[in-house]
Each structure stands twice: as C-alpha cells, then as structure tokens.
C-alpha cells in the first residue's frame, strides 16, 4: 500500500489532521510510525466515545504501524481540566488502580491487543525532578495556556484556575517526547495539548508529531458528550440487552450520527440513510433499531445483537415478559428493598427507594409504591425494574444437591 493510499484510509472520519501532508511524508520516509492514544483511568468503563478512537487505532494496527495504548496513570493524579469549566479533582492512587484493572480487556473489544503495546506514563513522569519540571514549564508561556478555550473562559469569568491544572498539558506533551511519537490520536478537545507536544518535540530535536483528532460523540441524550458521570453512556462491556436498550433512547436526530461514528457505516450508506429519514421513505424507529443492532453486534456478535433486538421488541414495544430470565432466591429478605439489592438492581436501600419512587419497579407487572413493603415471598414472582431488567424471585433458598 502506497503512502498516499495509507493516508487516504487513515484520515477518513477524522476531525482535524495537523497535517495530512506531514502524515504522508512521514509514512514515505519512515515506513512504520509510532502511534499513541492516551487515556486517563478516571472511570472504570470504556464507552462508545472511546471506541471511536480505538477503531482508528485498529486501522493503524492493520496497516502495520507500531501502536501504543497509553494509560495515563500519572496524569490522572493531576486531573484533566480539558473541556471543563471547573477543575477536575485528581484521583487517589487506589481509585486509579481500581479503574485500570479492566481497561485491557475492554479495549480488546476493539483492538487486536496481540499487536498493541500497553504503556503507563508513570514510567517516565514519576522520576521527573523539580529541576526537570521547571525546564519543561519554561517552554510554555502563561499566554499560551490562556489561549486554550476552557482556560480563557474561566479566566474571563473569574473562575479560579489552579496552577496544577497548567501542569496537565505540559506533562501530556512530555509523553510524546518520551515516546518519540509520530502520531497522536484523541478527541477534538485534546487538540491544544497535541499542538503543545509538537513544540516540545521540536525543542527536544525530534520531528513533531502528526496530530489526529476524532469527533466527540454525544451521549444517548443527544446533547452533551458521552460520559459515565452524565448517565448518557453505553459501555463496551455492558450486556447486549443493556446496550441495545440504551441506544433506543437516542433522539431521532442522532440516528445518522451514531450510524457514522458508532456503527462505522460507510459514508455513502450514511448519506442514503440521512436522505431517507429526511424525505420520509425510511422510518426512524426501524432505522434506530438497525443502527443499534449493528453497534451491539460489534461487541457481542450478530446472534447476541439479534436476541437483544428481539428482547427489546417483546418487552418494550409489545410489553411481554422475556421468555428467559434469571432466578433469584429471596432467602431471608424481609423487605422489597432487600430483594432489589439481592438482585443487583440497587446498591443500597436509599437507591432502592429512589427506584420505587420513580415508578419503575413492578411485581408481576403491577407497580409498587413502597420500597419498605414486607416481603412474604411465598410464591414465585417476577420483579422488574424499567423495561429491560427482570428477575424471577423464588421463595426460600435453593435446595442442596442430593448427597452421594
């Protein structure tokens, strides 16, 4: 594959590339590029917004470039202020380690990890001395920092900016120096940091990296970027039925965007979808289900995606009970809130009370209004929360297997 052909594939679907000409020239001169995507373990789950960038990484892998998934275990201790109007609090070492534990398995839903290196930026950032940090910070001016949109807005509004927040783009830029990076991937909100890395690399006598950003995917509310803290995310490792159900909450105007950025349909197909929805020849509900099924199939396979769609159509559209559901023995439970916790539907009694007050809890299809109602548990009963979570609650405890 020629450098021009590689470049055509790699820039497809990107938001910004600094610059396309440099990318093609670097491929031509070097052949195998060093590519990285850095992600801070600020949450325990990767979602469809991350998958957009992981998909681009996999394209680099398949072409034969050297790709690294960089876990920002050190930068997470600072807290990324990017795109926020207030400081993001730094995480404790324990929180970071807990969040990192499953990243490898989750990323493996998209990446061929046998051909991807996993690195941690504490390897080179933790040993830096104060002398080293002063040297790095001397390469950046306060005016440069305040040119960043989020910092500029906060400064204009009089919102405090802590000095440690300025450290984040500095040390992220140093990641690229330490790794001698040729290409850095990320969301459009990281563009300033990527450009800063180019300047640091020039200062270090390295060729400046090519900055490649991908669009930011809005969450299932269709309003703000996808994120667990906003409750509008679809995690890569969620069960198929959960993924499908969440995707069916999408506003109709987001169908085309998810077809492009989450289902990764070809641009020609997406254009045809947009035209059909606009002129009324395609029904939004049918197309939303089709997009949701394609997305779920990427992470669970075609059969699981088909079953998730059938379950949604039966339980939500036709309001039927699922033909199969897990069984739970209530044991010594005395209240409905106890059973909700045993089923994993609520983490605490207070959360169980909120679910019931929200009107989403039913027993055999009948809404209940008191989370602290006594639980008799004399007969099997179907406990449901919302339209997708069901469990058949059995009386007593499971019988012991016969002795031999």
Secondary structure as GFF3:
##gff-version 3
##sequence-region A 1 404
A	DSSP	alpha_helix	3	11	.	.	.	ID=ss1
A	DSSP	beta_strand	14	18	.	.	.	ID=ss2
A	DSSP	alpha_helix	20	30	.	.	.	ID=ss3
A	DSSP	beta_strand	34	39	.	.	.	ID=ss4
A	DSSP	alpha_helix	48	63	.	.	.	ID=ss5
A	DSSP	beta_strand	66	71	.	.	.	ID=ss6
A	DSSP	three_ten_helix	75	77	.	.	.	ID=ss7
A	DSSP	alpha_helix	93	100	.	.	.	ID=ss8
A	DSSP	alpha_helix	103	107	.	.	.	ID=ss9
A	DSSP	three_ten_helix	113	115	.	.	.	ID=ss10
A	DSSP	beta_strand	116	120	.	.	.	ID=ss11
A	DSSP	alpha_helix	122	125	.	.	.	ID=ss12
A	DSSP	alpha_helix	130	137	.	.	.	ID=ss13
A	DSSP	alpha_helix	142	146	.	.	.	ID=ss14
A	DSSP	alpha_helix	149	157	.	.	.	ID=ss15
A	DSSP	alpha_helix	163	179	.	.	.	ID=ss16
A	DSSP	beta_strand	183	187	.	.	.	ID=ss17
A	DSSP	three_ten_helix	188	190	.	.	.	ID=ss18
A	DSSP	alpha_helix	191	203	.	.	.	ID=ss19
A	DSSP	beta_strand	210	214	.	.	.	ID=ss20
A	DSSP	three_ten_helix	228	230	.	.	.	ID=ss21
A	DSSP	alpha_helix	240	247	.	.	.	ID=ss22
A	DSSP	three_ten_helix	252	254	.	.	.	ID=ss23
A	DSSP	alpha_helix	255	261	.	.	.	ID=ss24
A	DSSP	alpha_helix	267	279	.	.	.	ID=ss25
A	DSSP	alpha_helix	284	300	.	.	.	ID=ss26
A	DSSP	alpha_helix	302	312	.	.	.	ID=ss27
A	DSSP	pi_helix	313	317	.	.	.	ID=ss28
A	DSSP	beta_strand	327	329	.	.	.	ID=ss29
A	DSSP	alpha_helix	336	342	.	.	.	ID=ss30
A	DSSP	alpha_helix	349	357	.	.	.	ID=ss31
A	DSSP	beta_strand	361	363	.	.	.	ID=ss32
A	DSSP	beta_strand	366	367	.	.	.	ID=ss33
A	DSSP	beta_strand	381	385	.	.	.	ID=ss34
A	DSSP	beta_strand	389	394	.	.	.	ID=ss35
###
